Amino acid sequence: MEPSVQVKVNALQSNKKDYWRSLVAYWILGLCNNYGYVVMLSAANDILHQQTERNSTSTLNGGNTDRDCNYISTGAILLADILPSLLIKIIAPFLPFFIHIRVLICVMVASMGFILVAFSETQWMSITGVVFTALCSGLGEASLLQYSSFYDKDVISTWSSGTGGAGIAGALSYATLNALGIRTTLLIMLVVPVTMAISFWIILPRPQVIAVGDTNTLQELPFKEKVRILPSLFKFMIPIGLVYLFEYFINQGMYELINFEGIFLNKAEQYRWLQVDYQIGVFISRSSVNIFHIRKIWLMSVFQLINVAFFTTEAIFYYIPSFWIVLALTFWEGLLGGAAYVNTFYKISNETPEEHKQFSLGATSFADAVGITLAGIIAISAHNSICSLPKPQRLST
């Protein structure tokens, strides 16, 4: 290695107090980064539903089918959420790495998102709030994953666990506080970006960087060098991108089309509990890498494709006899998605050269966004096609 090449050395490992502070801080950062996204989706959808209630219908294509379908697939909402995040994830790894400015932007944009949706009276204000939240989530994930290269690799595990916990905590807290009204609930949620700021600037210890060379400044990889190493990251990007393509096709395309009549949950409640069940699976698997490490990430994309076959055929034919079986498959789906995420970034942290690690972590983070975007596009078409089919009769519930 040439003397001019700067190497990041994690000096926190010898300091147990700073080590644990970094783990705790990254768990909170992961929670806050995704928590606002989860809560904002629920709040924005409530407001949009109220504003567009007259455009909703219980059937598709003017009643030509007796299937209980939404007029617009939830895949359309998914696209509105993920496209801003995809854009920022593609751009961020190639921009100068001013981490303090990036986190400040995240805190400000997240706050603006909550305020816009809280006081929204029009669709464009609600959508703008969702876009702001998506930008914060995308920039925060790309930047904080890059910044994790300055710390012990175990922060990847706590970050992933925090992002998984955000799904459960966000959904439950919104449902609990929603009795106060959407506006009051969202204004209370302004504590989230504040907590993110406290975690980053107070709880997280500053990394001690020892440079090899003539200066004490960490040298950024040149743009051409970043482009050159991109192909070496495809072995990480392709499997995780496929996993997210398959699972979000299920979540945003098939969940809403699966319905068990005459059970203890109505259609809306079934959809809600499938989402909660999925988030529980994600949280467990994202917290598991230090206990159970999976090296062959591509296996999870194969298993997730099998899940696509199960959920799609169930949405078409209604052949699964029990809602509990669907719940079990959904939990398995969440486990696969969370495991793919945490094991991918843990593998990058362990296997990439030290001088490439920061860029590699940030660049790979947009692969899941690409998969989710494709899932949203495909889900819209699949939703309309399945809703045009006659409703099958389930043999047993």
ChimeraX attribute file (.defattr): number of C-alpha atoms within 10 A of each C-alpha:
attribute: neighborCount
match mode: 1-to-1
recipient: residues
	/A:1	7
	/A:2	7
	/A:3	10
	/A:4	12
	/A:5	15
	/A:6	23
	/A:7	19
	/A:8	20
	/A:9	18
	/A:10	16
	/A:11	16
	/A:12	20
	/A:13	13
	/A:14	9
	/A:15	9
	/A:16	10
	/A:17	11
	/A:18	19
	/A:19	19
	/A:20	17
	/A:21	16
	/A:22	26
	/A:23	22
	/A:24	19
	/A:25	24
	/A:26	30
	/A:27	24
	/A:28	27
	/A:29	29
	/A:30	27
	/A:31	26
	/A:32	28
	/A:33	30
	/A:34	25
	/A:35	28
	/A:36	28
	/A:37	26
	/A:38	19
	/A:39	24
	/A:40	29
	/A:41	21
	/A:42	15
	/A:43	23
	/A:44	24
	/A:45	15
	/A:46	13
	/A:47	20
	/A:48	17
	/A:49	14
	/A:50	10
	/A:51	13
	/A:52	10
	/A:53	10
	/A:54	8
	/A:55	9
	/A:56	13
	/A:57	15
	/A:58	12
	/A:59	17
	/A:60	20
	/A:61	12
	/A:62	9
	/A:63	12
	/A:64	12
	/A:65	15
	/A:66	15
	/A:67	19
	/A:68	18
	/A:69	22
	/A:70	17
	/A:71	17
	/A:72	15
	/A:73	21
	/A:74	19
	/A:75	27
	/A:76	15
	/A:77	17
	/A:78	22
	/A:79	18
	/A:80	17
	/A:81	23
	/A:82	22
	/A:83	20
	/A:84	21
	/A:85	26
	/A:86	24
	/A:87	16
	/A:88	20
	/A:89	28
	/A:90	21
	/A:91	14
	/A:92	22
	/A:93	24
	/A:94	17
	/A:95	10
	/A:96	9
	/A:97	16
	/A:98	9
	/A:99	14
	/A:100	12
	/A:101	10
	/A:102	16
	/A:103	21
	/A:104	16
	/A:105	16
	/A:106	25
	/A:107	23
	/A:108	15
	/A:109	21
	/A:110	30
	/A:111	24
	/A:112	17
	/A:113	27
	/A:114	31
	/A:115	19
	/A:116	22
	/A:117	26
	/A:118	23
	/A:119	15
	/A:120	19
	/A:121	13
	/A:122	12
	/A:123	16
	/A:124	13
	/A:125	18
	/A:126	27
	/A:127	23
	/A:128	18
	/A:129	26
	/A:130	29
	/A:131	23
	/A:132	26
	/A:133	31
	/A:134	30
	/A:135	27
	/A:136	29
	/A:137	27
	/A:138	28
	/A:139	27
	/A:140	28
	/A:141	26
	/A:142	25
	/A:143	27
	/A:144	23
	/A:145	28
	/A:146	22
	/A:147	18
	/A:148	22
	/A:149	26
	/A:150	21
	/A:151	24
	/A:152	17
	/A:153	18
	/A:154	18
	/A:155	23
	/A:156	30
	/A:157	21
	/A:158	27
	/A:159	28
	/A:160	31
	/A:161	26
	/A:162	27
	/A:163	27
	/A:164	28
	/A:165	25
	/A:166	25
	/A:167	24
	/A:168	20
	/A:169	18
	/A:170	23
	/A:171	20
	/A:172	14
	/A:173	14
	/A:174	19
	/A:175	14
	/A:176	11
	/A:177	15
	/A:178	15
	/A:179	10
	/A:180	10
	/A:181	10
	/A:182	20
	/A:183	18
	/A:184	14
	/A:185	21
	/A:186	26
	/A:187	15
	/A:188	12
	/A:189	22
	/A:190	18
	/A:191	14
	/A:192	21
	/A:193	25
	/A:194	15
	/A:195	15
	/A:196	24
	/A:197	19
	/A:198	15
	/A:199	21
	/A:200	20
	/A:201	13
	/A:202	12
	/A:203	18
	/A:204	20
	/A:205	18
	/A:206	14
	/A:207	18
	/A:208	13
	/A:209	18
	/A:210	16
	/A:211	18
	/A:212	18
	/A:213	14
	/A:214	10
	/A:215	11
	/A:216	11
	/A:217	12
	/A:218	16
	/A:219	14
	/A:220	18
	/A:221	16
	/A:222	10
	/A:223	11
	/A:224	8
	/A:225	11
	/A:226	17
	/A:227	10
	/A:228	10
	/A:229	13
	/A:230	14
	/A:231	11
	/A:232	11
	/A:233	15
	/A:234	14
	/A:235	13
	/A:236	22
	/A:237	21
	/A:238	18
	/A:239	24
	/A:240	31
	/A:241	24
	/A:242	25
	/A:243	30
	/A:244	27
	/A:245	26
	/A:246	25
	/A:247	26
	/A:248	25
	/A:249	27
	/A:250	26
	/A:251	25
	/A:252	24
	/A:253	30
	/A:254	26
	/A:255	23
	/A:256	22
	/A:257	24
	/A:258	22
	/A:259	21
	/A:260	18
	/A:261	13
	/A:262	9
	/A:263	12
	/A:264	8
	/A:265	15
	/A:266	13
	/A:267	16
	/A:268	10
	/A:269	11
	/A:270	20
	/A:271	19
	/A:272	16
	/A:273	14
	/A:274	21
	/A:275	21
	/A:276	20
	/A:277	20
	/A:278	26
	/A:279	25
	/A:280	22
	/A:281	22
	/A:282	30
	/A:283	24
	/A:284	18
	/A:285	24
	/A:286	30
	/A:287	23
	/A:288	20
	/A:289	20
	/A:290	13
	/A:291	6
	/A:292	11
	/A:293	13
	/A:294	17
	/A:295	12
	/A:296	12
	/A:297	21
	/A:298	19
	/A:299	15
	/A:300	21
	/A:301	23
	/A:302	15
	/A:303	15
	/A:304	24
	/A:305	18
	/A:306	13
	/A:307	19
	/A:308	21
	/A:309	13
	/A:310	16
	/A:311	23
	/A:312	20
	/A:313	14
	/A:314	19
	/A:315	23
	/A:316	18
	/A:317	16
	/A:318	22
	/A:319	16
	/A:320	19
	/A:321	14
	/A:322	14
	/A:323	18
	/A:324	11
	/A:325	11
	/A:326	18
	/A:327	18
	/A:328	14
	/A:329	18
	/A:330	27
	/A:331	21
	/A:332	20
	/A:333	29
	/A:334	27
	/A:335	22
	/A:336	24
	/A:337	26
	/A:338	28
	/A:339	28
	/A:340	31
	/A:341	22
	/A:342	26
	/A:343	27
	/A:344	25
	/A:345	23
	/A:346	23
	/A:347	19
	/A:348	20
	/A:349	23
	/A:350	11
	/A:351	10
	/A:352	15
	/A:353	12
	/A:354	16
	/A:355	17
	/A:356	18
	/A:357	22
	/A:358	27
	/A:359	24
	/A:360	26
	/A:361	28
	/A:362	26
	/A:363	24
	/A:364	27
	/A:365	27
	/A:366	26
	/A:367	23
	/A:368	23
	/A:369	24
	/A:370	24
	/A:371	25
	/A:372	29
	/A:373	25
	/A:374	20
	/A:375	25
	/A:376	29
	/A:377	16
	/A:378	17
	/A:379	24
	/A:380	21
	/A:381	13
	/A:382	18
	/A:383	24
	/A:384	18
	/A:385	11
	/A:386	19
	/A:387	23
	/A:388	18
	/A:389	14
	/A:390	13
	/A:391	16
	/A:392	13
	/A:393	9
	/A:394	15
	/A:395	9
	/A:396	11
	/A:397	14
